[in-house]
Amino acid sequence: MLTKAEIEGCRNLLEKLDYPDLVSLVDTVTNRGISVTKKTEAIKVIITYTNSPAELLKRKKIRRDILVAYLTDYLYEKNEVGFKLPSGKKDLVLEILKRWGTDVEHFELMEIDDNSRDSDSFNTSSEKSFEASPPCQHDTHVTVHQFINITNVNVNSFPDPTKIDGFNVKEFGEQFAKWFYENLNSFCPTLQKPNGDFGPHHFWDDCRLVIQTWSPGPSREVLLDPLSISDKLLMFPKNEQMIFNPNLTQEGIFVKSSAHGLVEILVCGTVHRENNCLGLFQQLFGMVKDPRYNDNWKIKMSRLFLKAMQLLTHMPKLEGNPEEQILAMCKD
């Protein structure tokens, strides 16, 4: 029988799986004896038919990237900022079981399906740390003198992105981020600025936006059409009077391109309401060029993470390896 901590941990971890993977797990643990129609129902069945948490975590569907994403969120909630994540699946499972208070005396004898070479998994070896950095500069009416530096990373250690279609991808990402937040913030009534050019026409028809918030408890919302996405993003400045203050230095933005034409832009910063700093944000964009027009790019997908924090002392910086973080953010 699972303990309360193990049940809660299993539930939070299973939330990170796609519905088809959950259904597959239901079929496995029940020997195809139960059918489910909802994600919450599937999670409940899996936990009910699980004899031990180790039995669940060793299954193939519980991939290493799922374990990394869960453990990263767990450590973030516990404010454990100096912990180095294990690289192998077996070590990740062992660490999670220890966090749940599970007896791991015979764990080393278990066979673990370590799918570290799977194409959908990745290796995380980043360390998170806090250290001082100079106060940030901003050009809004918000007066904030201190910000938080959530990580320590030297973005200069990454090579400059290659040029595609005759322009520098890094410069394109920086210009886009500046344009995006300036236009979004212009709809905040407290700034008393003319509204910018922000609307559904900047998103592809099949665009997907995922919003993950911690304020203080976690919540998640998914939007799947340009109008809903545009309206939701505009709600922050128009209804909530929230202003996004991105860190547009080399420490706060990372840009990469793929051979298939997708440009990914990762940005972090702070969120404000008038003279109050509300917390941190991190947002990932996937940009695809519109072949019908010259130099016209539209947003294919975006992930927005928001976390309420009261004591902010420095401007946030991107944490760990930005490329690994992009992979982690893209896992549902």
C-alpha positions as CSV (number, residue, x, y, z in Angstrom):
1,M,0.0,0.0,0.0
2,L,1.3,3.4,-1.0
3,T,1.9,6.1,1.6
4,K,0.3,9.5,1.3
5,A,3.6,11.1,0.2
6,E,4.0,8.3,-2.4
7,I,0.5,8.8,-3.7
8,E,0.9,12.5,-4.1
9,G,4.3,12.1,-5.7
10,C,3.0,9.5,-8.2
11,R,0.1,11.7,-9.1
12,N,2.2,14.8,-9.7
13,L,4.6,12.7,-11.8
14,L,1.9,11.0,-13.9
15,E,0.4,14.5,-14.6
16,K,3.5,15.0,-16.8
17,L,2.6,12.1,-19.1
18,D,0.5,12.5,-22.3
19,Y,-2.9,10.9,-22.3
20,P,-2.0,8.0,-24.7
21,D,0.9,7.0,-22.4
22,L,-1.4,7.0,-19.4
23,V,-3.9,4.8,-21.2
24,S,-1.0,2.4,-22.1
25,L,0.0,2.3,-18.4
26,V,-3.6,1.6,-17.4
27,D,-3.7,-1.3,-19.9
28,T,-0.4,-2.6,-18.4
29,V,-1.3,-2.4,-14.7
30,T,-4.8,-3.7,-15.1
31,N,-4.0,-6.3,-17.8
32,R,-6.5,-4.4,-20.1
33,G,-9.2,-5.0,-17.6
34,I,-10.3,-1.3,-17.2
35,S,-11.1,1.4,-19.8
36,V,-10.7,5.1,-19.0
37,T,-11.8,8.2,-20.8
38,K,-10.1,11.0,-18.9
39,K,-6.6,11.8,-17.8
40,T,-7.6,12.1,-14.1
41,E,-9.4,8.8,-14.3
42,A,-6.3,7.1,-15.8
43,I,-4.0,8.5,-13.1
44,K,-6.4,7.3,-10.3
45,V,-6.5,3.8,-11.8
46,I,-2.7,3.6,-12.3
47,I,-2.1,4.6,-8.6
48,T,-4.8,2.2,-7.4
49,Y,-3.2,-0.8,-9.2
50,T,0.4,0.1,-8.3
51,N,1.8,-2.1,-5.5
52,S,4.9,0.1,-5.0
53,P,6.2,3.4,-6.3
54,A,9.4,1.7,-7.5
55,E,7.3,-0.7,-9.6
56,L,5.7,2.3,-11.3
57,L,8.9,4.4,-11.8
58,K,10.8,1.6,-13.5
59,R,8.3,1.2,-16.3
60,K,9.2,2.2,-19.8
61,K,6.6,4.9,-20.1
62,I,8.2,6.7,-17.2
63,R,11.0,8.1,-19.4
64,R,14.0,9.8,-18.1
65,D,12.9,13.2,-19.3
66,I,9.7,12.8,-17.3
67,L,11.7,12.0,-14.2
68,V,13.9,15.0,-14.8
69,A,11.0,17.3,-15.3
70,Y,9.3,16.1,-12.1
71,L,12.4,16.2,-10.0
72,T,13.2,19.7,-11.3
73,D,9.8,21.0,-10.3
74,Y,10.0,19.2,-6.9
75,L,13.4,20.8,-6.1
76,Y,12.1,24.2,-7.3
77,E,9.1,24.0,-5.0
78,K,11.4,23.0,-2.1
79,N,13.8,25.9,-2.9
80,E,16.7,23.5,-3.2
81,V,18.9,25.4,-5.6
82,G,22.3,23.7,-5.3
83,F,21.3,20.1,-6.2
84,K,22.8,18.4,-9.2
85,L,20.4,16.1,-11.0
86,P,21.5,12.5,-11.6
87,S,22.0,11.6,-15.3
88,G,20.8,8.0,-15.5
89,K,17.2,6.8,-15.1
90,K,18.1,4.4,-12.2
91,D,19.7,7.2,-10.2
92,L,16.8,9.5,-10.9
93,V,14.3,6.9,-9.7
94,L,16.4,6.3,-6.6
95,E,16.6,10.0,-5.8
96,I,12.8,10.4,-6.2
97,L,12.0,7.4,-4.0
98,K,14.2,8.8,-1.3
99,R,12.4,12.1,-1.5
100,W,9.1,10.3,-1.1
101,G,10.4,8.4,2.0
102,T,10.3,5.1,0.2
103,D,12.3,2.2,1.6
104,V,15.1,1.7,-1.0
105,E,17.0,-1.1,0.7
106,H,16.5,-3.5,-2.2
107,F,16.3,-0.9,-4.9
108,E,19.8,-1.7,-6.3
109,L,18.5,-5.2,-7.2
110,M,15.7,-3.9,-9.4
111,E,15.9,-3.9,-13.2
112,I,15.4,-0.4,-14.6
113,D,14.5,0.3,-18.2
114,D,17.1,3.1,-18.6
115,N,16.1,4.6,-22.0
116,S,18.8,7.1,-21.9
117,R,19.5,6.6,-25.6
118,D,15.9,7.1,-26.6
119,S,15.3,10.0,-29.1
120,D,12.8,11.7,-26.8
121,S,15.0,11.8,-23.7
122,F,17.9,14.1,-22.7
123,N,20.7,14.3,-20.3
124,T,20.6,17.0,-17.6
125,S,23.7,17.8,-15.6
126,S,23.1,21.4,-14.8
127,E,23.5,22.9,-11.4
128,K,21.4,25.7,-10.0
129,S,22.9,28.4,-7.8
130,F,22.1,31.9,-6.5
131,E,24.7,34.7,-6.7
132,A,24.7,38.4,-7.0
133,S,24.4,40.4,-10.3
134,P,24.1,44.1,-11.1
135,P,20.6,45.6,-11.0
136,C,18.9,45.4,-14.3
137,Q,17.9,48.3,-16.6
138,H,14.4,48.8,-17.8
139,D,12.5,51.4,-19.8
140,T,9.0,51.1,-18.4
141,H,7.3,53.2,-15.7
142,V,7.9,50.4,-13.2
143,T,10.4,51.3,-10.5
144,V,12.1,48.3,-9.2
145,H,15.6,48.6,-7.9
146,Q,16.4,44.9,-7.1
147,F,15.8,41.7,-9.0
148,I,16.7,38.0,-8.5
149,N,19.4,36.0,-10.3
150,I,18.0,32.5,-10.3
151,T,20.9,30.8,-11.9
152,N,24.6,31.0,-12.9
153,V,25.3,30.4,-16.5
154,N,27.7,31.7,-19.1
155,V,25.7,32.1,-22.3
156,N,29.0,33.0,-24.1
157,S,29.9,29.4,-23.8
158,F,27.4,28.6,-26.6
159,P,28.4,29.3,-30.2
160,D,26.5,31.9,-32.1
161,P,23.6,30.5,-34.1
162,T,24.2,30.1,-37.8
163,K,22.7,32.5,-40.3
164,I,19.6,31.4,-42.2
165,D,17.8,33.2,-45.0
166,G,20.5,35.9,-44.9
167,F,20.1,37.1,-41.4
168,N,21.5,36.3,-38.0
169,V,19.2,34.1,-35.9
170,K,20.5,35.5,-32.6
171,E,19.8,39.1,-33.6
172,F,16.4,38.0,-34.9
173,G,15.5,36.4,-31.6
174,E,16.6,39.5,-29.6
175,Q,14.6,41.8,-31.9
176,F,11.6,39.6,-31.7
177,A,11.6,39.5,-27.9
178,K,11.9,43.2,-27.6
179,W,9.1,43.7,-30.1
180,F,6.8,41.1,-28.5
181,Y,6.9,42.4,-24.9
182,E,6.8,46.1,-25.9
183,N,3.7,45.4,-27.9
184,L,2.1,43.3,-25.2
185,N,2.9,45.8,-22.5
186,S,1.5,48.7,-24.5
187,F,-2.1,47.4,-23.7
188,C,-1.5,47.9,-19.9
189,P,-3.6,51.0,-19.0
190,T,-1.2,52.2,-16.3
191,L,1.5,52.8,-18.9
192,Q,-0.7,55.2,-20.9
193,K,0.9,54.2,-24.2
194,P,-0.7,53.7,-27.6
195,N,-1.7,50.1,-28.2
196,G,0.8,48.2,-30.3
197,D,0.3,45.7,-33.1
198,F,-0.7,42.6,-31.1
199,G,-3.3,40.1,-32.2
200,P,-4.1,36.7,-33.6
201,H,-2.5,37.5,-37.0
202,H,0.9,36.9,-35.4
203,F,0.1,33.3,-34.6
204,W,-0.2,30.3,-37.0
205,D,-3.6,28.7,-37.2
206,D,-2.4,25.5,-35.4
207,C,-0.4,27.5,-32.8
208,R,-0.3,26.1,-29.2
209,L,0.2,28.0,-26.0
210,V,0.8,26.4,-22.6
211,I,0.7,28.5,-19.5
212,Q,2.1,27.1,-16.3
213,T,1.8,29.1,-13.1
214,W,2.9,28.7,-9.5
215,S,1.0,31.3,-7.3
216,P,1.7,29.6,-5.0
217,G,0.1,26.3,-6.1
218,P,0.7,24.9,-9.6
219,S,-1.9,25.3,-12.4
220,R,-1.8,24.6,-16.2
221,E,-3.7,25.9,-19.1
222,V,-3.5,25.0,-22.8
223,L,-4.9,27.1,-25.7
224,L,-5.0,25.9,-29.3
225,D,-6.2,28.7,-31.6
226,P,-4.8,32.1,-32.5
227,L,-7.7,34.2,-31.2
228,S,-7.8,32.4,-27.8
229,I,-4.0,32.7,-27.5
230,S,-4.0,36.3,-28.3
231,D,-6.9,37.1,-26.0
232,K,-5.3,35.2,-23.1
233,L,-1.9,36.9,-23.4
234,L,-3.6,40.3,-23.7
235,M,-5.6,39.6,-20.5
236,F,-2.4,39.9,-18.5
237,P,-1.7,43.6,-19.3
238,K,-5.3,44.7,-20.0
239,N,-7.2,43.0,-17.1
240,E,-4.4,42.2,-14.6
241,Q,-2.3,45.3,-15.3
242,M,0.7,43.1,-15.5
243,I,3.9,44.2,-17.2
244,F,6.6,41.8,-18.5
245,N,10.1,43.1,-18.1
246,P,12.4,40.7,-20.1
247,N,16.1,40.3,-19.5
248,L,17.3,41.1,-23.1
249,T,20.9,40.7,-22.3
250,Q,22.9,37.7,-23.4
251,E,22.3,36.2,-19.9
252,G,18.5,36.4,-20.3
253,I,17.8,35.2,-23.8
254,F,18.9,32.2,-25.8
255,V,18.1,31.6,-29.5
256,K,18.7,28.4,-31.6
257,S,17.6,27.3,-35.1
258,S,16.9,23.8,-36.5
259,A,17.5,22.4,-39.9
260,H,13.7,22.3,-40.5
261,G,13.4,26.1,-40.2
262,L,12.1,26.4,-36.6
263,V,13.7,29.1,-34.6
264,E,13.3,28.7,-30.8
265,I,13.6,31.7,-28.5
266,L,13.9,31.4,-24.7
267,V,13.4,34.5,-22.6
268,C,13.3,35.1,-18.8
269,G,12.5,38.2,-16.8
270,T,10.3,39.7,-14.1
271,V,6.6,40.6,-13.9
272,H,5.3,43.8,-12.3
273,R,2.1,45.6,-11.5
274,E,2.7,49.4,-11.1
275,N,5.6,49.7,-8.6
276,N,5.3,46.1,-7.3
277,C,7.3,43.2,-8.5
278,L,5.1,40.1,-8.6
279,G,7.5,37.4,-9.5
280,L,9.4,35.7,-12.4
281,F,8.5,34.6,-15.9
282,Q,10.2,32.4,-18.5
283,Q,8.8,32.0,-22.0
284,L,9.7,29.8,-24.9
285,F,8.7,30.7,-28.5
286,G,8.8,28.5,-31.6
287,M,8.9,30.7,-34.7
288,V,8.3,29.6,-38.3
289,K,8.7,31.8,-41.4
290,D,5.6,32.5,-43.5
291,P,6.7,31.5,-47.1
292,R,4.1,33.8,-48.6
293,Y,5.9,37.0,-47.5
294,N,9.5,38.1,-47.2
295,D,11.0,38.3,-43.7
296,N,7.6,37.6,-42.1
297,W,7.7,35.1,-39.2
298,K,4.8,33.9,-37.1
299,I,4.5,32.1,-33.7
300,K,4.1,28.4,-34.0
301,M,4.1,27.5,-30.3
302,S,4.8,29.1,-26.9
303,R,5.3,28.1,-23.3
304,L,4.9,30.6,-20.5
305,F,6.0,29.8,-17.0
306,L,5.0,32.2,-14.2
307,K,6.1,32.0,-10.6
308,A,5.0,34.4,-7.8
309,M,7.9,35.5,-5.6
310,Q,8.0,38.2,-2.9
311,L,11.7,38.8,-2.3
312,L,13.5,39.5,-5.6
313,T,17.0,40.9,-5.4
314,H,18.4,40.6,-9.0
315,M,17.3,40.3,-12.6
316,P,16.8,36.6,-13.5
317,K,19.2,34.7,-15.8
318,L,18.6,31.6,-17.8
319,E,19.3,28.5,-15.7
320,G,21.6,25.7,-16.6
321,N,22.0,24.6,-20.2
322,P,19.3,26.5,-22.2
323,E,19.1,23.8,-24.9
324,E,18.3,21.2,-22.2
325,Q,15.8,23.6,-20.6
326,I,14.0,24.0,-23.9
327,L,13.6,20.3,-24.2
328,A,12.3,20.1,-20.6
329,M,9.8,22.9,-21.2
330,C,8.5,21.1,-24.3
331,K,7.5,18.0,-22.4
332,D,3.9,17.8,-21.4
